[in-house]
Amino acid sequence: MGFSKEEKTRRILRGFKTVFFLITMVISFLVFSAPVFFVIADTLLPTALLSASTPPSSSSLLKTLCSHFSNYDFRYSLIDIPLISIIRSAVIICVYSFCDGPKLSRGPYLGITMICSVSSLIFVSLKASFVFNSSKEGSAMEAALFICSLGFAIAHMIVAYRTSCRERRKLLVYKIDIEA
């Protein structure tokens, strides 16, 4: 009732091919959806890191946010790091959603992503120098918050460049005139 050795080998080979196909499809999905995934991650991760670095309180979220804004000091407050990430992500996803093939290959998506990312890199770097110079010991969560914001700014630039290259190649393959 068992299978012959040749049938077992065929089944194992078919299983490996199926797993390889599924892994390839998931990687392809992640590559083509990278701008959307980075926007979601850039919005959620810094916010989660900030909430993890603040001490837990019994007050509501609105009261906590109001206290962050009322006690804001550029040298000590970290509420602006997640806000910068959220604003950067909102601008990038809006521009990405309004662009199609030729506009993704050259134009507003790459330019606006670069402007948003470079300006947030400058702001976060400047803020990091003030925060870590003013306090003798920075917590690991604060460092992770800064590194996360800087990393996502760089990642947005890389993803925008790769997306524009992919769209440019696609236009060249289909012989579509970019200037038309």
C-alpha positions in Angstrom: 0.0 0.0 0.0 3.1 2.3 0.3 4.4 4.4 -2.4 7.4 3.5 -4.5 10.7 5.3 -4.0 10.2 7.2 -7.2 6.7 8.5 -6.2 8.0 9.6 -2.8 10.8 11.5 -4.4 8.3 13.1 -6.8 6.0 14.1 -3.9 8.9 15.6 -2.0 10.1 17.5 -5.0 6.6 18.8 -5.7 6.3 19.9 -2.0 9.6 21.8 -2.3 8.5 23.5 -5.5 5.2 24.5 -3.9 6.9 26.0 -0.9 9.4 27.8 -3.1 6.6 29.2 -5.2 4.7 30.4 -2.1 7.8 32.0 -0.7 8.5 33.7 -4.0 4.9 35.0 -4.2 5.1 36.4 -0.7 8.4 38.2 -1.4 7.0 39.6 -4.6 3.9 40.9 -2.8 6.1 42.5 -0.1 8.4 44.1 -2.7 5.5 45.6 -4.7 3.7 46.7 -1.6 6.7 48.1 0.1 5.6 51.8 0.1 2.4 50.9 1.8 4.0 48.6 4.4 6.7 51.2 5.2 4.0 53.8 5.7 2.1 51.6 8.1 5.2 50.6 10.0 6.5 54.2 10.1 3.2 55.3 11.6 2.8 52.5 14.2 6.3 51.7 15.4 7.4 55.2 16.7 4.1 55.7 18.3 4.4 52.4 20.1 7.9 53.1 21.2 6.9 56.5 22.6 4.0 54.9 24.5 6.4 52.3 25.8 8.9 54.9 27.0 6.4 57.0 28.9 5.4 55.8 32.4 2.0 54.2 32.5 -0.8 56.4 33.9 -4.4 56.0 34.8 -5.4 59.0 32.8 -6.9 58.8 29.4 -5.0 59.0 26.1 -6.3 62.5 25.4 -5.1 63.8 28.8 -1.7 62.2 28.2 -1.4 63.9 24.8 -2.5 67.2 26.2 0.1 67.0 29.0 2.8 66.2 26.4 1.8 69.3 24.3 1.4 71.6 27.3 4.8 70.6 28.8 6.5 70.6 25.4 10.2 71.5 25.4 12.3 70.8 22.3 15.2 69.5 24.4 13.2 67.0 26.5 9.9 66.2 24.9 9.7 63.3 22.5 6.1 63.7 21.2 7.2 65.4 18.0 9.2 62.3 16.8 6.0 60.2 16.2 4.2 63.3 14.9 7.0 63.8 12.3 6.7 60.1 11.3 3.0 60.3 11.0 3.1 63.5 8.9 5.9 62.1 6.7 3.9 58.9 6.1 0.7 60.7 5.4 2.3 62.9 2.8 4.2 60.0 1.2 1.1 57.8 1.0 -1.0 60.6 -0.4 1.5 61.3 -3.2 1.9 57.6 -3.9 -1.8 57.0 -4.2 -2.2 59.9 -6.6 0.6 58.8 -8.9 0.5 56.2 -11.6 3.2 54.7 -13.9 4.8 57.7 -15.5 4.4 59.9 -12.4 6.0 57.1 -10.3 8.9 56.8 -12.6 9.8 60.5 -12.6 8.1 63.1 -10.7 6.3 63.9 -7.6 6.5 60.6 -5.7 10.3 60.4 -5.7 10.8 64.2 -5.2 8.3 64.6 -2.4 9.5 61.5 -0.6 13.1 62.7 -0.8 12.1 66.2 0.5 10.0 64.7 3.4 12.6 62.2 4.3 15.6 64.5 4.2 13.8 67.2 6.2 12.7 64.7 8.8 16.3 63.3 8.9 17.6 66.8 9.6 15.0 67.5 12.3 15.4 64.2 14.1 19.2 64.5 14.0 19.1 68.0 15.4 16.6 66.9 18.1 18.7 63.9 19.0 21.7 66.1 19.5 19.7 68.3 21.9 18.0 65.4 23.8 21.2 63.4 24.3 23.4 66.4 25.2 20.9 67.8 27.7 20.3 64.6 29.6 23.2 62.7 30.9 21.6 59.3 30.4 19.2 58.5 27.6 17.1 55.5 27.9 17.2 52.6 25.4 13.6 53.4 24.3 14.6 57.0 23.5 17.5 55.8 21.4 15.3 53.2 19.7 12.7 55.9 18.9 15.4 58.1 17.3 17.0 55.2 15.4 13.5 54.0 14.3 12.6 57.4 12.9 16.0 57.8 11.1 15.8 54.3 9.7 12.3 54.8 8.3 13.3 58.1 6.7 16.1 56.4 5.0 14.0 53.4 4.1 11.3 55.7 2.5 14.0 57.1 0.3 15.3 53.7 -0.8 11.8 52.4 -1.4 10.9 55.5 -3.5 14.0 55.2 -5.5 13.5 51.5 -6.1 9.8 52.1 -7.0 10.7 54.8 -9.5 13.4 52.5 -11.1 10.9 49.7 -11.3 8.3 51.9 -13.0 10.9 53.4 -15.4 11.9 49.8 -16.4 8.3 48.9 -16.9 7.7 51.9 -19.1 10.8 51.1 -21.2 9.7 47.5 -21.5 6.2 48.5 -22.8 7.8 51.3 -24.9 5.6 54.0 -23.4 6.8 57.6 -24.0 7.5 59.1 -20.6 7.1 62.7 -21.7 3.7 62.0 -23.4 
